[in-house]
């Protein structure tokens, strides 16, 4: 099964899940005119992030499918530390503009509708752009190989480069 098929199955499952939820679970955006698929969640308090980050876990570590998934919102300038996932990670951008960078490679933009695959054991960081927020679904896959391995913070110089 290729990545495109996996993404389509994932999106279909997320849609089906959301259709079974009560209407109260859809929250208004700041403008009040649109609904988000999942709640913003709780503010993350962790040394592994810079800036304001919010997390709503959708799937806690599933011991049958070896997957965990969360809806993550980064306020402008917010980002992860350098880190890697032994089993890999998939990021599906649902709102805004963000950045993603693998160690030793140029930073790239992530826009609404894009899917970014983080290969197993490849050190990277991701988050919002300097002046716009970003929301993405973060799917950790093959979690039987272990959780995220966290490194040092991304410096302002690295972030803005």
C-alpha positions as a printed Julia matrix, in Angstrom:
161×3 Matrix{Float64}:
   0.0    0.0    0.0
   1.49   3.37  -0.99
   1.52   6.58   1.08
  -1.33   8.14  -0.9
  -3.6    5.2   -0.09
  -2.6    5.34   3.58
  -3.4    9.08   3.66
  -6.81   8.49   2.05
  -7.64   5.74   4.55
  -6.48   8.0    7.4
  -8.58  10.96   6.21
 -11.62   8.73   5.65
 -11.27   7.27   9.14
 -10.91  10.71  10.68
 -14.0   11.89   8.79
 -16.03   8.86   9.84
 -14.9    9.35  13.44
 -15.9   13.0   13.37
 -19.33  12.19  11.9
 -20.09   9.98  14.9
 -19.34  12.74  17.39
 -21.9   15.15  18.84
 -22.06  18.6   17.22
 -20.75  20.1   20.47
 -17.3   18.67  19.69
 -16.9   21.02  16.71
 -15.52  24.34  17.95
 -15.81  27.69  16.26
 -12.68  29.39  15.01
 -11.88  32.95  16.09
 -14.01  34.29  13.23
 -16.97  32.19  14.41
 -17.88  31.35  10.82
 -16.1   28.01  10.38
 -15.92  24.79  12.37
 -12.76  22.85  13.08
 -12.69  19.08  12.78
 -11.16  18.5   16.23
 -10.88  20.61  19.38
  -7.71  22.64  19.91
  -6.95  20.6   23.02
  -4.74  21.45  25.95
  -1.75  23.77  26.02
   1.47  21.75  25.93
   3.82  22.35  28.84
   7.13  20.73  27.86
  10.79  21.6   27.39
  10.54  19.86  23.98
   8.68  22.82  22.45
   9.33  26.54  21.97
   6.33  28.88  22.06
   2.63  28.17  22.47
   1.53  24.72  21.28
  -1.82  22.97  21.76
  -2.52  19.22  21.57
  -5.69  17.14  21.3
  -4.9   13.42  21.27
  -7.17  11.61  18.8
  -5.65   8.13  19.13
  -3.54   7.29  22.17
  -0.81   4.74  21.52
  -2.75   1.87  19.96
  -1.12  -1.46  20.82
  -2.84  -3.28  17.93
  -2.15  -0.85  15.08
   0.99   0.66  16.7
  -0.17   4.18  15.96
  -0.75   7.37  17.91
  -2.32  10.52  16.47
  -2.83  14.04  17.71
  -4.18  17.33  16.42
  -1.39  19.86  17.07
  -1.69  23.64  16.8
   1.42  25.83  16.83
   1.02  29.58  17.35
   3.27  31.82  15.18
   6.95  31.12  15.95
   6.2   27.96  17.95
   8.04  24.76  17.09
   9.32  21.41  18.29
  12.87  20.69  19.37
  15.01  18.6   17.06
  13.74  15.04  17.4
  13.31  11.73  15.63
  10.79   8.9   15.62
  12.17   5.34  15.51
   9.03   4.2   13.65
   8.52   7.33  11.54
   5.86  10.05  11.54
   3.29  11.48   9.14
   2.18  15.14   9.34
  -1.06  16.18   7.62
  -1.49  19.96   7.56
  -5.11  21.03   8.11
  -4.74  24.81   8.61
  -2.19  27.58   8.23
   1.45  27.74   7.23
   4.3   25.93   8.91
   7.89  24.84   8.43
   9.58  21.45   8.45
  13.29  20.73   8.35
  15.44  17.61   8.44
  18.93  17.91   9.91
  21.38  19.0    7.18
  18.65  19.93   4.66
  16.94  23.25   3.85
  13.78  24.22   5.72
  10.58  23.81   3.69
   7.06  25.16   3.94
   4.07  23.05   4.98
   0.69  24.32   3.78
  -2.91  23.29   4.31
  -3.59  20.04   2.44
   0.04  18.86   2.39
   1.31  15.59   3.82
   4.89  15.36   5.12
   6.48  11.98   5.78
   9.22  11.81   8.39
  11.27   8.69   7.78
  12.24   6.5   10.75
  15.24   7.79  12.73
  15.59  10.99  10.65
  16.17  13.98  12.93
  13.84  16.89  12.17
  11.73  19.7   13.61
   8.4   21.26  12.61
   6.13  24.08  13.67
   4.46  27.31  12.65
   6.02  29.92  10.41
   7.29  33.11  12.03
   4.04  35.02  11.45
   1.28  32.42  10.92
  -0.06  29.54  12.99
  -0.28  25.99  11.68
  -2.38  22.99  12.66
  -1.5   19.46  11.64
  -2.44  15.92  12.45
   0.7   14.21  13.73
   0.61  10.44  13.3
   3.34   8.42  14.97
   3.52   5.05  13.24
   5.23   1.78  14.15
   5.19   2.91  17.79
   6.32  -0.55  18.88
   9.82   0.73  17.95
   9.63   3.46  20.59
   8.45   7.01  21.08
   9.99  10.3   20.01
  13.66  10.81  20.89
  14.07  14.49  21.79
  17.13  16.64  21.15
  18.08  20.26  21.65
  15.84  23.25  20.94
  15.82  24.79  17.46
  17.59  28.12  17.86
  16.05  31.35  16.6
  18.86  31.51  14.03
  18.01  27.99  12.72
  14.3   28.79  12.78
  14.59  32.03  10.8
  17.3   30.83   8.37
